[in-house]
Protein backbone atom coordinates (compact mmCIF):
# COMPACT_ATOMS: atom_id res chain seq x y z
CA UNK A 1 0.00 0.00 0.00
CA UNK A 2 2.40 2.71 -1.13
CA UNK A 3 4.68 3.84 1.70
CA UNK A 4 2.49 2.18 4.31
CA UNK A 5 2.75 -0.94 6.40
CA UNK A 6 4.67 -2.99 3.85
CA UNK A 7 6.94 -0.35 2.39
CA UNK A 8 7.08 0.91 -1.17
CA UNK A 9 8.34 -2.23 -2.90
CA UNK A 10 6.77 -5.08 -0.94
CA UNK A 11 3.73 -6.99 -2.18
CA UNK A 12 0.95 -7.18 0.38
CA UNK A 13 -0.36 -10.70 0.95
CA UNK A 14 -3.35 -11.81 3.01
CA UNK A 15 -3.89 -15.51 2.50
CA UNK A 16 -7.35 -15.71 4.08
CA UNK A 17 -10.63 -13.80 4.19
CA UNK A 18 -11.57 -11.79 7.28
CA UNK A 19 -14.44 -9.62 8.46
CA UNK A 20 -14.04 -6.31 10.30
CA UNK A 21 -16.47 -4.49 12.57
CA UNK A 22 -18.15 -1.56 10.81
CA UNK A 23 -17.41 0.76 13.76
CA UNK A 24 -14.91 0.96 16.60
CA UNK A 25 -16.25 -0.78 19.72
CA UNK A 26 -18.60 1.57 21.57
CA UNK A 27 -19.15 2.22 25.27
CA UNK A 28 -22.44 0.38 25.02
CA UNK A 29 -20.75 -2.70 23.58
CA UNK A 30 -17.91 -2.61 26.09
CA UNK A 31 -20.37 -2.32 28.97
CA UNK A 32 -21.36 -5.95 28.31
CA UNK A 33 -17.83 -7.04 29.14
CA UNK A 34 -17.86 -5.05 32.38
CA UNK A 35 -21.33 -6.19 33.47
CA UNK A 36 -20.50 -9.83 32.74
CA UNK A 37 -17.50 -9.73 35.06
CA UNK A 38 -14.89 -9.59 32.32
CA UNK A 39 -12.39 -7.79 34.52
CA UNK A 40 -12.53 -10.65 37.04
CA UNK A 41 -12.30 -13.50 34.52
CA UNK A 42 -8.72 -14.72 34.41
CA UNK A 43 -9.47 -16.70 31.24
CA UNK A 44 -10.06 -13.48 29.29
CA UNK A 45 -6.62 -12.04 29.92
CA UNK A 46 -3.10 -12.63 28.75
CA UNK A 47 -0.58 -13.39 31.48
CA UNK A 48 0.95 -9.92 31.35
CA UNK A 49 -2.48 -8.34 31.03
CA UNK A 50 -3.70 -10.03 34.20
CA UNK A 51 -0.66 -8.77 36.13
CA UNK A 52 -1.21 -5.27 34.76
CA UNK A 53 -4.93 -5.24 35.56
CA UNK A 54 -4.66 -5.37 39.33
CA UNK A 55 -7.88 -3.97 40.81
CA UNK A 56 -9.03 -2.20 37.66
CA UNK A 57 -12.71 -2.76 36.92
CA UNK A 58 -13.45 -0.38 34.02
CA UNK A 59 -11.67 1.79 31.42
CA UNK A 60 -9.81 4.83 32.73
CA UNK A 61 -12.29 7.39 31.34
CA UNK A 62 -15.45 5.36 31.80
CA UNK A 63 -17.20 8.06 33.83
CA UNK A 64 -15.90 11.12 31.97
CA UNK A 65 -18.93 12.93 30.53
CA UNK A 66 -17.27 13.99 27.26
CA UNK A 67 -16.38 10.39 26.37
CA UNK A 68 -19.11 8.26 27.96
CA UNK A 69 -21.98 8.44 25.46
CA UNK A 70 -23.29 4.95 24.64
CA UNK A 71 -22.54 5.37 20.92
CA UNK A 72 -19.13 6.97 21.37
CA UNK A 73 -16.11 4.70 20.89
CA UNK A 74 -14.77 3.35 24.16
CA UNK A 75 -11.55 5.14 25.14
CA UNK A 76 -9.24 4.95 28.13
CA UNK A 77 -8.91 1.30 27.19
CA UNK A 78 -5.54 -0.43 27.01
CA UNK A 79 -4.36 -3.05 24.54
CA UNK A 80 -4.70 -5.58 27.36
CA UNK A 81 -8.35 -4.63 27.88
CA UNK A 82 -9.07 -4.74 24.16
CA UNK A 83 -7.63 -8.25 23.91
CA UNK A 84 -9.59 -9.36 27.02
CA UNK A 85 -12.78 -8.03 25.39
CA UNK A 86 -12.05 -10.09 22.27
CA UNK A 87 -11.49 -13.25 24.32
CA UNK A 88 -14.65 -12.59 26.34
CA UNK A 89 -16.70 -12.17 23.17
CA UNK A 90 -15.35 -15.48 21.88
CA UNK A 91 -16.51 -17.19 25.08
CA UNK A 92 -19.95 -15.60 24.79
CA UNK A 93 -20.34 -16.97 21.27
CA UNK A 94 -18.75 -20.37 21.86
CA UNK A 95 -15.66 -19.65 19.75
CA UNK A 96 -12.09 -20.64 20.47
CA UNK A 97 -10.15 -17.56 21.58
CA UNK A 98 -7.72 -16.23 19.00
CA UNK A 99 -5.16 -15.06 21.62
CA UNK A 100 -2.97 -17.28 23.73
CA UNK A 101 -1.62 -16.34 27.15
CA UNK A 102 1.40 -14.60 25.60
CA UNK A 103 -0.81 -12.23 23.59
CA UNK A 104 0.01 -13.82 20.25
CA UNK A 105 -2.98 -14.10 17.93
CA UNK A 106 -3.78 -17.11 15.78
CA UNK A 107 -4.85 -15.44 12.53
CA UNK A 108 -6.56 -18.63 11.37
CA UNK A 109 -8.69 -19.16 14.46
CA UNK A 110 -12.39 -18.26 14.12
CA UNK A 111 -12.38 -16.08 17.23
CA UNK A 112 -12.49 -12.29 17.54
CA UNK A 113 -9.26 -10.31 17.79
CA UNK A 114 -7.67 -6.98 16.95
CA UNK A 115 -6.67 -6.53 13.31
CA UNK A 116 -3.08 -6.91 12.28
CA UNK A 117 -1.50 -3.83 10.72
CA UNK A 118 -1.74 -5.43 7.31
CA UNK A 119 -5.42 -6.17 7.75
CA UNK A 120 -6.15 -2.70 9.06
CA UNK A 121 -4.36 -0.95 6.20
CA UNK A 122 -5.87 -3.24 3.58
CA UNK A 123 -9.35 -2.48 4.90
CA UNK A 124 -8.71 1.29 5.07
CA UNK A 125 -6.90 1.69 1.77
CA UNK A 126 -8.32 -0.97 -0.54
CA UNK A 127 -10.76 -3.43 0.99
CA UNK A 128 -11.20 -5.92 -1.84
CA UNK A 129 -9.32 -7.10 -4.95
CA UNK A 130 -11.73 -5.21 -7.18
CA UNK A 131 -11.04 -1.78 -5.71
CA UNK A 132 -8.12 0.58 -6.44
CA UNK A 133 -5.89 1.72 -3.59
CA UNK A 134 -6.96 4.90 -1.80
CA UNK A 135 -5.01 7.59 0.02
CA UNK A 136 -7.80 8.04 2.59
CA UNK A 137 -10.48 5.51 3.49
CA UNK A 138 -13.07 7.40 1.43
CA UNK A 139 -10.86 8.28 -1.55
CA UNK A 140 -7.87 10.33 -2.65
CA UNK A 141 -8.96 13.85 -1.65
CA UNK A 142 -8.63 15.19 1.87
CA UNK A 143 -11.76 16.68 3.44
CA UNK A 144 -11.86 17.37 7.21
CA UNK A 145 -15.64 16.91 7.13
CA UNK A 146 -15.09 13.20 6.48
CA UNK A 147 -13.29 12.51 9.78
CA UNK A 148 -13.74 13.37 13.44
CA UNK A 149 -10.57 15.44 13.69
CA UNK A 150 -9.04 18.78 14.61
CA UNK A 151 -7.61 19.67 11.20
CA UNK A 152 -8.57 23.27 10.46
CA UNK A 153 -11.29 24.40 10.16
CA UNK A 154 -12.50 21.55 12.40
CA UNK A 155 -12.20 22.19 16.14
CA UNK A 156 -13.21 18.90 17.70
CA UNK A 157 -13.05 18.67 21.50
CA UNK A 158 -13.87 14.98 22.09
CA UNK A 159 -14.85 11.77 20.37
CA UNK A 160 -18.14 11.65 18.48
CA UNK A 161 -20.72 8.90 18.06
CA UNK A 162 -19.41 6.22 15.73
CA UNK A 163 -20.65 6.69 12.18
CA UNK A 164 -21.17 10.42 12.66
CA UNK A 165 -19.24 11.04 9.44
CA UNK A 166 -21.09 8.37 7.46
CA UNK A 167 -21.59 7.76 4.66
CA UNK A 168 -19.20 10.33 3.17
CA UNK A 169 -16.28 9.25 5.37
CA UNK A 170 -16.80 5.50 4.95
CA UNK A 171 -14.78 3.10 2.85
CA UNK A 172 -16.50 1.75 -0.29
CA UNK A 173 -17.14 -1.43 1.72
CA UNK A 174 -18.99 0.57 4.41
CA UNK A 175 -16.42 0.71 7.23
CA UNK A 176 -16.83 3.89 9.29
CA UNK A 177 -14.30 5.88 11.33
CA UNK A 178 -11.25 4.27 9.77
CA UNK A 179 -9.78 7.77 9.83
CA UNK A 180 -10.42 9.95 12.86
CA UNK A 181 -12.38 9.66 16.10
CA UNK A 182 -9.93 7.24 17.80
CA UNK A 183 -6.59 5.65 17.14
CA UNK A 184 -7.14 1.90 16.95
CA UNK A 185 -5.06 -0.82 18.55
CA UNK A 186 -3.54 -3.47 16.28
CA UNK A 187 -2.34 -6.94 17.28
CA UNK A 188 1.25 -6.22 16.18
CA UNK A 189 4.27 -4.93 17.98
CA UNK A 190 5.72 -1.78 16.41
CA UNK A 191 8.23 -2.34 13.64
CA UNK A 192 10.32 0.15 11.69
CA UNK A 193 9.52 0.82 8.05
CA UNK A 194 13.03 -0.13 6.98
CA UNK A 195 12.74 -3.55 8.67
CA UNK A 196 9.44 -4.58 7.15
CA UNK A 197 10.78 -5.50 3.71
CA UNK A 198 13.10 -8.05 5.31
CA UNK A 199 10.58 -10.08 7.32
CA UNK A 200 9.06 -13.25 5.97
CA UNK A 201 6.37 -13.82 8.58
CA UNK A 202 3.24 -15.28 7.06
CA UNK A 203 0.61 -12.63 6.38
CA UNK A 204 2.95 -9.97 7.77
CA UNK A 205 1.84 -10.35 11.39
CA UNK A 206 4.73 -9.24 13.58
CA UNK A 207 4.49 -10.03 17.30
CA UNK A 208 7.16 -10.48 19.95
CA UNK A 209 5.43 -10.05 23.30
CA UNK A 210 2.92 -7.98 25.26
CA UNK A 211 5.21 -7.06 28.16
CA UNK A 212 4.62 -3.74 29.87
CA UNK A 213 7.46 -2.12 27.93
CA UNK A 214 6.40 -3.49 24.53
CA UNK A 215 5.22 -1.13 21.78
CA UNK A 216 1.92 -1.93 20.09
CA UNK A 217 0.86 -0.33 16.82
CA UNK A 218 -1.92 2.23 16.49
CA UNK A 219 -3.65 3.14 13.24
CA UNK A 220 -6.26 5.61 12.03
CA UNK A 221 -5.81 9.03 13.63
CA UNK A 222 -7.96 10.53 16.38
CA UNK A 223 -10.29 13.41 17.18
CA UNK A 224 -7.47 15.62 18.48
CA UNK A 225 -5.04 15.21 15.57
CA UNK A 226 -4.54 18.44 13.64
CA UNK A 227 -2.34 17.24 10.76
CA UNK A 228 -4.08 15.73 7.76
CA UNK A 229 -1.16 13.46 6.90
CA UNK A 230 -1.99 11.37 9.97
CA UNK A 231 -5.32 10.33 8.50
CA UNK A 232 -3.91 8.61 5.41
CA UNK A 233 -4.65 4.90 5.17
CA UNK A 234 -0.88 4.23 5.05
CA UNK A 235 0.16 6.40 8.03
CA UNK A 236 1.97 4.26 10.62
CA UNK A 237 4.07 6.40 12.95
CA UNK A 238 2.18 6.04 16.25
CA UNK A 239 2.40 3.29 18.86
CA UNK A 240 1.94 2.90 22.62
CA UNK A 241 2.75 0.47 25.41
CA UNK A 242 0.00 -2.13 25.95
CA UNK A 243 -1.04 -0.60 29.27
CA UNK A 244 -1.57 2.89 27.85
CA UNK A 245 -5.02 4.33 28.56
CA UNK A 246 -6.01 7.75 27.25
CA UNK A 247 -8.80 9.61 25.49
CA UNK A 248 -7.57 9.12 21.92
CA UNK A 249 -7.25 5.32 21.72
CA UNK A 250 -9.99 2.77 21.08
CA UNK A 251 -10.25 -0.38 18.98
CA UNK A 252 -12.24 -2.37 16.47
CA UNK A 253 -12.30 -6.10 15.96
CA UNK A 254 -11.94 -8.68 13.19
CA UNK A 255 -12.60 -12.39 12.78
CA UNK A 256 -12.39 -15.05 10.10
C-alpha positions as a Markdown table, in Angstrom:
| # | Residue | x | y | z |
|---|---|---|---|---|
| 1 | Unk | 0.0 | 0.0 | 0.0 |
| 2 | Unk | 2.4 | 2.7 | -1.1 |
| 3 | Unk | 4.7 | 3.8 | 1.7 |
| 4 | Unk | 2.5 | 2.2 | 4.3 |
| 5 | Unk | 2.7 | -0.9 | 6.4 |
| 6 | Unk | 4.7 | -3.0 | 3.8 |
| 7 | Unk | 6.9 | -0.3 | 2.4 |
| 8 | Unk | 7.1 | 0.9 | -1.2 |
| 9 | Unk | 8.3 | -2.2 | -2.9 |
| 10 | Unk | 6.8 | -5.1 | -0.9 |
| 11 | Unk | 3.7 | -7.0 | -2.2 |
| 12 | Unk | 0.9 | -7.2 | 0.4 |
| 13 | Unk | -0.4 | -10.7 | 1.0 |
| 14 | Unk | -3.4 | -11.8 | 3.0 |
| 15 | Unk | -3.9 | -15.5 | 2.5 |
| 16 | Unk | -7.3 | -15.7 | 4.1 |
| 17 | Unk | -10.6 | -13.8 | 4.2 |
| 18 | Unk | -11.6 | -11.8 | 7.3 |
| 19 | Unk | -14.4 | -9.6 | 8.5 |
| 20 | Unk | -14.0 | -6.3 | 10.3 |
| 21 | Unk | -16.5 | -4.5 | 12.6 |
| 22 | Unk | -18.1 | -1.6 | 10.8 |
| 23 | Unk | -17.4 | 0.8 | 13.8 |
| 24 | Unk | -14.9 | 1.0 | 16.6 |
| 25 | Unk | -16.2 | -0.8 | 19.7 |
| 26 | Unk | -18.6 | 1.6 | 21.6 |
| 27 | Unk | -19.1 | 2.2 | 25.3 |
| 28 | Unk | -22.4 | 0.4 | 25.0 |
| 29 | Unk | -20.8 | -2.7 | 23.6 |
| 30 | Unk | -17.9 | -2.6 | 26.1 |
| 31 | Unk | -20.4 | -2.3 | 29.0 |
| 32 | Unk | -21.4 | -6.0 | 28.3 |
| 33 | Unk | -17.8 | -7.0 | 29.1 |
| 34 | Unk | -17.9 | -5.0 | 32.4 |
| 35 | Unk | -21.3 | -6.2 | 33.5 |
| 36 | Unk | -20.5 | -9.8 | 32.7 |
| 37 | Unk | -17.5 | -9.7 | 35.1 |
| 38 | Unk | -14.9 | -9.6 | 32.3 |
| 39 | Unk | -12.4 | -7.8 | 34.5 |
| 40 | Unk | -12.5 | -10.6 | 37.0 |
| 41 | Unk | -12.3 | -13.5 | 34.5 |
| 42 | Unk | -8.7 | -14.7 | 34.4 |
| 43 | Unk | -9.5 | -16.7 | 31.2 |
| 44 | Unk | -10.1 | -13.5 | 29.3 |
| 45 | Unk | -6.6 | -12.0 | 29.9 |
| 46 | Unk | -3.1 | -12.6 | 28.7 |
| 47 | Unk | -0.6 | -13.4 | 31.5 |
| 48 | Unk | 0.9 | -9.9 | 31.4 |
| 49 | Unk | -2.5 | -8.3 | 31.0 |
| 50 | Unk | -3.7 | -10.0 | 34.2 |
| 51 | Unk | -0.7 | -8.8 | 36.1 |
| 52 | Unk | -1.2 | -5.3 | 34.8 |
| 53 | Unk | -4.9 | -5.2 | 35.6 |
| 54 | Unk | -4.7 | -5.4 | 39.3 |
| 55 | Unk | -7.9 | -4.0 | 40.8 |
| 56 | Unk | -9.0 | -2.2 | 37.7 |
| 57 | Unk | -12.7 | -2.8 | 36.9 |
| 58 | Unk | -13.4 | -0.4 | 34.0 |
| 59 | Unk | -11.7 | 1.8 | 31.4 |
| 60 | Unk | -9.8 | 4.8 | 32.7 |
| 61 | Unk | -12.3 | 7.4 | 31.3 |
| 62 | Unk | -15.4 | 5.4 | 31.8 |
| 63 | Unk | -17.2 | 8.1 | 33.8 |
| 64 | Unk | -15.9 | 11.1 | 32.0 |
| 65 | Unk | -18.9 | 12.9 | 30.5 |
| 66 | Unk | -17.3 | 14.0 | 27.3 |
| 67 | Unk | -16.4 | 10.4 | 26.4 |
| 68 | Unk | -19.1 | 8.3 | 28.0 |
| 69 | Unk | -22.0 | 8.4 | 25.5 |
| 70 | Unk | -23.3 | 5.0 | 24.6 |
| 71 | Unk | -22.5 | 5.4 | 20.9 |
| 72 | Unk | -19.1 | 7.0 | 21.4 |
| 73 | Unk | -16.1 | 4.7 | 20.9 |
| 74 | Unk | -14.8 | 3.4 | 24.2 |
| 75 | Unk | -11.5 | 5.1 | 25.1 |
| 76 | Unk | -9.2 | 5.0 | 28.1 |
| 77 | Unk | -8.9 | 1.3 | 27.2 |
| 78 | Unk | -5.5 | -0.4 | 27.0 |
| 79 | Unk | -4.4 | -3.1 | 24.5 |
| 80 | Unk | -4.7 | -5.6 | 27.4 |
| 81 | Unk | -8.3 | -4.6 | 27.9 |
| 82 | Unk | -9.1 | -4.7 | 24.2 |
| 83 | Unk | -7.6 | -8.3 | 23.9 |
| 84 | Unk | -9.6 | -9.4 | 27.0 |
| 85 | Unk | -12.8 | -8.0 | 25.4 |
| 86 | Unk | -12.0 | -10.1 | 22.3 |
| 87 | Unk | -11.5 | -13.2 | 24.3 |
| 88 | Unk | -14.7 | -12.6 | 26.3 |
| 89 | Unk | -16.7 | -12.2 | 23.2 |
| 90 | Unk | -15.4 | -15.5 | 21.9 |
| 91 | Unk | -16.5 | -17.2 | 25.1 |
| 92 | Unk | -19.9 | -15.6 | 24.8 |
| 93 | Unk | -20.3 | -17.0 | 21.3 |
| 94 | Unk | -18.8 | -20.4 | 21.9 |
| 95 | Unk | -15.7 | -19.6 | 19.8 |
| 96 | Unk | -12.1 | -20.6 | 20.5 |
| 97 | Unk | -10.2 | -17.6 | 21.6 |
| 98 | Unk | -7.7 | -16.2 | 19.0 |
| 99 | Unk | -5.2 | -15.1 | 21.6 |
| 100 | Unk | -3.0 | -17.3 | 23.7 |
| 101 | Unk | -1.6 | -16.3 | 27.2 |
| 102 | Unk | 1.4 | -14.6 | 25.6 |
| 103 | Unk | -0.8 | -12.2 | 23.6 |
| 104 | Unk | 0.0 | -13.8 | 20.2 |
| 105 | Unk | -3.0 | -14.1 | 17.9 |
| 106 | Unk | -3.8 | -17.1 | 15.8 |
| 107 | Unk | -4.9 | -15.4 | 12.5 |
| 108 | Unk | -6.6 | -18.6 | 11.4 |
| 109 | Unk | -8.7 | -19.2 | 14.5 |
| 110 | Unk | -12.4 | -18.3 | 14.1 |
| 111 | Unk | -12.4 | -16.1 | 17.2 |
| 112 | Unk | -12.5 | -12.3 | 17.5 |
| 113 | Unk | -9.3 | -10.3 | 17.8 |
| 114 | Unk | -7.7 | -7.0 | 16.9 |
| 115 | Unk | -6.7 | -6.5 | 13.3 |
| 116 | Unk | -3.1 | -6.9 | 12.3 |
| 117 | Unk | -1.5 | -3.8 | 10.7 |
| 118 | Unk | -1.7 | -5.4 | 7.3 |
| 119 | Unk | -5.4 | -6.2 | 7.8 |
| 120 | Unk | -6.1 | -2.7 | 9.1 |
| 121 | Unk | -4.4 | -1.0 | 6.2 |
| 122 | Unk | -5.9 | -3.2 | 3.6 |
| 123 | Unk | -9.4 | -2.5 | 4.9 |
| 124 | Unk | -8.7 | 1.3 | 5.1 |
| 125 | Unk | -6.9 | 1.7 | 1.8 |
| 126 | Unk | -8.3 | -1.0 | -0.5 |
| 127 | Unk | -10.8 | -3.4 | 1.0 |
| 128 | Unk | -11.2 | -5.9 | -1.8 |
| 129 | Unk | -9.3 | -7.1 | -4.9 |
| 130 | Unk | -11.7 | -5.2 | -7.2 |
| 131 | Unk | -11.0 | -1.8 | -5.7 |
| 132 | Unk | -8.1 | 0.6 | -6.4 |
| 133 | Unk | -5.9 | 1.7 | -3.6 |
| 134 | Unk | -7.0 | 4.9 | -1.8 |
| 135 | Unk | -5.0 | 7.6 | 0.0 |
| 136 | Unk | -7.8 | 8.0 | 2.6 |
| 137 | Unk | -10.5 | 5.5 | 3.5 |
| 138 | Unk | -13.1 | 7.4 | 1.4 |
| 139 | Unk | -10.9 | 8.3 | -1.6 |
| 140 | Unk | -7.9 | 10.3 | -2.7 |
| 141 | Unk | -9.0 | 13.8 | -1.7 |
| 142 | Unk | -8.6 | 15.2 | 1.9 |
| 143 | Unk | -11.8 | 16.7 | 3.4 |
| 144 | Unk | -11.9 | 17.4 | 7.2 |
| 145 | Unk | -15.6 | 16.9 | 7.1 |
| 146 | Unk | -15.1 | 13.2 | 6.5 |
| 147 | Unk | -13.3 | 12.5 | 9.8 |
| 148 | Unk | -13.7 | 13.4 | 13.4 |
| 149 | Unk | -10.6 | 15.4 | 13.7 |
| 150 | Unk | -9.0 | 18.8 | 14.6 |
| 151 | Unk | -7.6 | 19.7 | 11.2 |
| 152 | Unk | -8.6 | 23.3 | 10.5 |
| 153 | Unk | -11.3 | 24.4 | 10.2 |
| 154 | Unk | -12.5 | 21.5 | 12.4 |
| 155 | Unk | -12.2 | 22.2 | 16.1 |
| 156 | Unk | -13.2 | 18.9 | 17.7 |
| 157 | Unk | -13.1 | 18.7 | 21.5 |
| 158 | Unk | -13.9 | 15.0 | 22.1 |
| 159 | Unk | -14.9 | 11.8 | 20.4 |
| 160 | Unk | -18.1 | 11.6 | 18.5 |
| 161 | Unk | -20.7 | 8.9 | 18.1 |
| 162 | Unk | -19.4 | 6.2 | 15.7 |
| 163 | Unk | -20.6 | 6.7 | 12.2 |
| 164 | Unk | -21.2 | 10.4 | 12.7 |
| 165 | Unk | -19.2 | 11.0 | 9.4 |
| 166 | Unk | -21.1 | 8.4 | 7.5 |
| 167 | Unk | -21.6 | 7.8 | 4.7 |
| 168 | Unk | -19.2 | 10.3 | 3.2 |
| 169 | Unk | -16.3 | 9.2 | 5.4 |
| 170 | Unk | -16.8 | 5.5 | 5.0 |
| 171 | Unk | -14.8 | 3.1 | 2.9 |
| 172 | Unk | -16.5 | 1.7 | -0.3 |
| 173 | Unk | -17.1 | -1.4 | 1.7 |
| 174 | Unk | -19.0 | 0.6 | 4.4 |
| 175 | Unk | -16.4 | 0.7 | 7.2 |
| 176 | Unk | -16.8 | 3.9 | 9.3 |
| 177 | Unk | -14.3 | 5.9 | 11.3 |
| 178 | Unk | -11.2 | 4.3 | 9.8 |
| 179 | Unk | -9.8 | 7.8 | 9.8 |
| 180 | Unk | -10.4 | 10.0 | 12.9 |
| 181 | Unk | -12.4 | 9.7 | 16.1 |
| 182 | Unk | -9.9 | 7.2 | 17.8 |
| 183 | Unk | -6.6 | 5.6 | 17.1 |
| 184 | Unk | -7.1 | 1.9 | 16.9 |
| 185 | Unk | -5.1 | -0.8 | 18.6 |
| 186 | Unk | -3.5 | -3.5 | 16.3 |
| 187 | Unk | -2.3 | -6.9 | 17.3 |
| 188 | Unk | 1.2 | -6.2 | 16.2 |
| 189 | Unk | 4.3 | -4.9 | 18.0 |
| 190 | Unk | 5.7 | -1.8 | 16.4 |
| 191 | Unk | 8.2 | -2.3 | 13.6 |
| 192 | Unk | 10.3 | 0.2 | 11.7 |
| 193 | Unk | 9.5 | 0.8 | 8.0 |
| 194 | Unk | 13.0 | -0.1 | 7.0 |
| 195 | Unk | 12.7 | -3.5 | 8.7 |
| 196 | Unk | 9.4 | -4.6 | 7.2 |
| 197 | Unk | 10.8 | -5.5 | 3.7 |
| 198 | Unk | 13.1 | -8.1 | 5.3 |
| 199 | Unk | 10.6 | -10.1 | 7.3 |
| 200 | Unk | 9.1 | -13.3 | 6.0 |
| 201 | Unk | 6.4 | -13.8 | 8.6 |
| 202 | Unk | 3.2 | -15.3 | 7.1 |
| 203 | Unk | 0.6 | -12.6 | 6.4 |
| 204 | Unk | 3.0 | -10.0 | 7.8 |
| 205 | Unk | 1.8 | -10.3 | 11.4 |
| 206 | Unk | 4.7 | -9.2 | 13.6 |
| 207 | Unk | 4.5 | -10.0 | 17.3 |
| 208 | Unk | 7.2 | -10.5 | 20.0 |
| 209 | Unk | 5.4 | -10.1 | 23.3 |
| 210 | Unk | 2.9 | -8.0 | 25.3 |
| 211 | Unk | 5.2 | -7.1 | 28.2 |
| 212 | Unk | 4.6 | -3.7 | 29.9 |
| 213 | Unk | 7.5 | -2.1 | 27.9 |
| 214 | Unk | 6.4 | -3.5 | 24.5 |
| 215 | Unk | 5.2 | -1.1 | 21.8 |
| 216 | Unk | 1.9 | -1.9 | 20.1 |
| 217 | Unk | 0.9 | -0.3 | 16.8 |
| 218 | Unk | -1.9 | 2.2 | 16.5 |
| 219 | Unk | -3.6 | 3.1 | 13.2 |
| 220 | Unk | -6.3 | 5.6 | 12.0 |
| 221 | Unk | -5.8 | 9.0 | 13.6 |
| 222 | Unk | -8.0 | 10.5 | 16.4 |
| 223 | Unk | -10.3 | 13.4 | 17.2 |
| 224 | Unk | -7.5 | 15.6 | 18.5 |
| 225 | Unk | -5.0 | 15.2 | 15.6 |
| 226 | Unk | -4.5 | 18.4 | 13.6 |
| 227 | Unk | -2.3 | 17.2 | 10.8 |
| 228 | Unk | -4.1 | 15.7 | 7.8 |
| 229 | Unk | -1.2 | 13.5 | 6.9 |
| 230 | Unk | -2.0 | 11.4 | 10.0 |
| 231 | Unk | -5.3 | 10.3 | 8.5 |
| 232 | Unk | -3.9 | 8.6 | 5.4 |
| 233 | Unk | -4.6 | 4.9 | 5.2 |
| 234 | Unk | -0.9 | 4.2 | 5.1 |
| 235 | Unk | 0.2 | 6.4 | 8.0 |
| 236 | Unk | 2.0 | 4.3 | 10.6 |
| 237 | Unk | 4.1 | 6.4 | 12.9 |
| 238 | Unk | 2.2 | 6.0 | 16.3 |
| 239 | Unk | 2.4 | 3.3 | 18.9 |
| 240 | Unk | 1.9 | 2.9 | 22.6 |
| 241 | Unk | 2.7 | 0.5 | 25.4 |
| 242 | Unk | 0.0 | -2.1 | 26.0 |
| 243 | Unk | -1.0 | -0.6 | 29.3 |
| 244 | Unk | -1.6 | 2.9 | 27.8 |
| 245 | Unk | -5.0 | 4.3 | 28.6 |
| 246 | Unk | -6.0 | 7.8 | 27.2 |
| 247 | Unk | -8.8 | 9.6 | 25.5 |
| 248 | Unk | -7.6 | 9.1 | 21.9 |
| 249 | Unk | -7.2 | 5.3 | 21.7 |
| 250 | Unk | -10.0 | 2.8 | 21.1 |
| 251 | Unk | -10.3 | -0.4 | 19.0 |
| 252 | Unk | -12.2 | -2.4 | 16.5 |
| 253 | Unk | -12.3 | -6.1 | 16.0 |
| 254 | Unk | -11.9 | -8.7 | 13.2 |
| 255 | Unk | -12.6 | -12.4 | 12.8 |
| 256 | Unk | -12.4 | -15.1 | 10.1 |
